[in-house]
Amino acid sequence: MRILALAILTIATVSAAPSARAQTYSPDYPVCLHVVSIDGEYIECGYTSLAQCAQSASGRAAWCVTNPYFARAQVPRERRYRRHPRVY
């Protein structure tokens, strides 16, 4: 009987625990807005500049941070060709 009661208690405890939300950073934007609200904290990564983010954060419990996962655009390197001496 104790095992049944313990099993029911364990199942009830696990099912009542709140699920944790995973925070994802979008690698497409260089600036993120970190917001603190009544529901908790979250991060919005959808800004292309700090000024744009600052306008959105104005008047809120929020601040702007740089996105640590931003995939910077790769600038193609200049291609160098070998010059072979012309032989006639």
N, C-alpha and C positions, 0 to 999 in steps of 0.2 A: 504494500500500500504506500509505503514511503517513496518507493521508486516512481510510482505513478504520480504522486503529488509533486515530487521534485521535477519530473519531466514536464508536467503541466506548468509549473512555475518557470522553468527555463524557457519553454516555448513562449509563454506570455511576456517574459522580459525581453526576449530577442525581438518579438514582433512589435512591441511597444517602443523600442528604441527608434529615435528619429534617423532617417536616412541622411547621409552626408552628401552634399552636392560637390561635385568635382569642378574646380575652376579651370577653365581653359582660356588660354591666351590665343588670340587670332594672330598668326604670323604675317598677316597682310597689312597691318597698320603699325606705324612706329610709336604711337602714343596711346596710352591707356588711361582711363578715368577710374580711380579707386573711390567707390561710394560706400558710405556708412549710413545705414537706414535702420528703422525699427526692426525690420525682418532680418537684419544681419549685414554683413559686408559682401560686396560683389565688385567685379571689375568689368568694365566695358572697354574693349579694344576696338575702336572704330574711328580714330582721329588721325588726321594726317599731319597736324602741327600742334605744338604746345599752346599756341594762341587759340586755336579752335577748341581745344580741350578746356582751356581756362574759361572760355565763354560759357561752356556747358556746365562747368563746375561752380560758376558764380552763384552765390546764394544758397548753396547746398553744402552738406557735410561731405565734401569730396575734394580730392586732389589729383593732380596729373602726375603720371610716372611714365618713364620710357619703357617700352615693351622689350623685355629681355629675349623674347623669341622672334623678334622681327626679322624676316628674311630679307636682308638688304639685296637690292637689285645688283646682279653681277654685271659689271661693265665689261663688254668684250674687249679682250686685249688686241692691240694692233698686230696684225699678222705680218710677220717678216718673211720675205722670200729670199732664198739664197741666190746670189748672183754668180752665175757661172761665166767664166771668161769665154767669149766667143772665139772659136777657132775656125779660120777660113782655109 
